Amino acid sequence: MRVATYYKNSDVRLEEAAKPTIGPGELLVKVIASGICGSDVLEWYRVKKAPIVLGHEIAGEIVGVGEGEERYKIGDRVFVSHHVPCNTCHYCVNDHHTACETLHATNFFPGGFAEYIRVPKINVECGVFLLPKEVLFEEGTFIEPLGCVVRGERLAGLKPGQTLLILGSGISGLLHLLLARHSGAGKIITTDVNKYRLKMAKDLGADASLNAKDDILNSLRKINNGKLADLVIVCTGAFSAFKQALQCVDRGGTVLFFAATDPGVELPVPVNEFWRKEIKLMTSYGSAPLDNARALELIHKGHIPVRKLITHRLSLKEAGVGFRLVAEAGESIKVIIEPQK
């Protein structure tokens, strides 16, 4: 079968690999659509594992069912989670599924930028979701990224009417915007340095879309009747945004670090000031099965119009072009690879 093998952001090669074979309880899935995630182009993180077949936002069709597996059949349309928790450890039972060691150790093989993947038994147990007939394969690729957003806003406790500031208007920032708008947030302000993304945010319902290089603090006060944001979500790896977030959160507010920045970077925090203002700093990583189920429901009911975020649909041999588009962060939002083309 064909795979797109990652060597670095500027070097993704179309190669041949053996089609996976499956064992008892496993599934063989033909990948129809696979999204390129922003984390796929974190070169400092990915290159140390190269060469590797990446891709974890996939939807496809079951073409093989291992002995003993009775819940799924050939022909089923599915989304498959790459990481799954054990659901029994201390972290899982306390709703920290994405801190579970099992979640960090699981994956399907070889990766979503391939014509076929083998889904291990543990992933089959709690990581396979049937796609309703109304949900397109390309929409199914949004289940995992939207699930991450669902988890982030759930843990951060976003409430109806609250002011939300989203720093970074890439795919994660725009999904946060769409979900927050659906959830009844008050004013939603987004930032970016990219004019294309600023316009996209405005078109999708942001009350204001600001250039991150401008005076965000004063602009936020003018827009929000002198107040800062109840919730600030950092959706960019730019370290300047992490520092900006600490300046823009209101008393009693929360800062959610949804993105990662460069390795080894430390963020100075005004602890005493935040102590007096009861400001909470938190992170959110990944998604759990419950979050993915909610994401699928939101997509199925049309509450989150994910197709509006797709800017490019490319064949497997064009995967290198897709990686460059995502890495350059120009006029692209979500790039979908279609391995069967």
Secondary structure, 3 states (H helix, E strand, C coil): CEEEEEEECCEEEEEECCCCCCCCCCEEEEEEEEECCHHHHCHHHHHHHCCECCCCEEEEEEEEECCCCCCCCCCCEEEECCCCCCCCCHHHHCCCHHHCHHHHHCCCECCCCECEEEECHHHHHHCEEECCCCCCHHHHCCHHHHHHHHHHHHHHCCCCCCCEEEECCCHHHHHHHHHHHHCCCCCEEEEECCHHHHHHHHHCCCCEEEECCCCHHHHHHHHCCCCCEEEEEECCCCHHHHHHHHHHEEEEEEEEECCCCCCCCCCCCCHHHHHHHCCEEEECCCCCHHHHHHHHHHHHCCCCCHHHHEEEEEEHHHHHHHHHHHHHCCCCCEEEEECCC
